[in-house]
Amino acid sequence: MTEIATLAGGCFWCLEAIFQRVRGVKKVTSGYIGGHIRHPQYRQVCDGNTGHAEAVQIEYDTSIISFEGLLEVFFDIHNPTTRNRQGNDVGSQYRSAIFYHNENQRLASLAILEKVSLAWPMPIVTELCAADTFWPAELEHHDYYNQHPSQPYCMAVVGPKVQKFMQHFAGLLKE
């Protein structure tokens, strides 16, 4: 069965590049969620005035990977203790959030948040919100890392996160 997960944890280029490599993930779309305007554009979201988070919407096969499995990867690849920031990316658009699509995802998120909170020395600030409209990002943001691996941000930020994922989750890599 195919389900959708929507996660925000900093720059969507990082999340997209990692989840594209997870076995059982069929499609990853970068975009925006959680804001107050319709059809937000990248520049508007980057200005921090729309309320949207940069996020990815993940279509995955539940017979291969569970929602909980996706969340384990999610919490390993970003810092859930920094409010509205990931590294040098600062602003509410870079917040950590899980946008659940059903009650099972909400309950699984609560359980994982409790488990993760024991592993971090600082409080977890990841938001848990019902999913609302997800707005796909402009086409130039799709498959960004794979198309621009030598771009400076990709080399300095995205690449090391992809490498960390590959080391920590070798068993989840697509073949």
Order of alpha helices (4+ residues) and beta strands (2+ residues): beta-alpha-beta-alpha-beta-alpha-beta-beta-beta-alpha-beta-beta-alpha-alpha
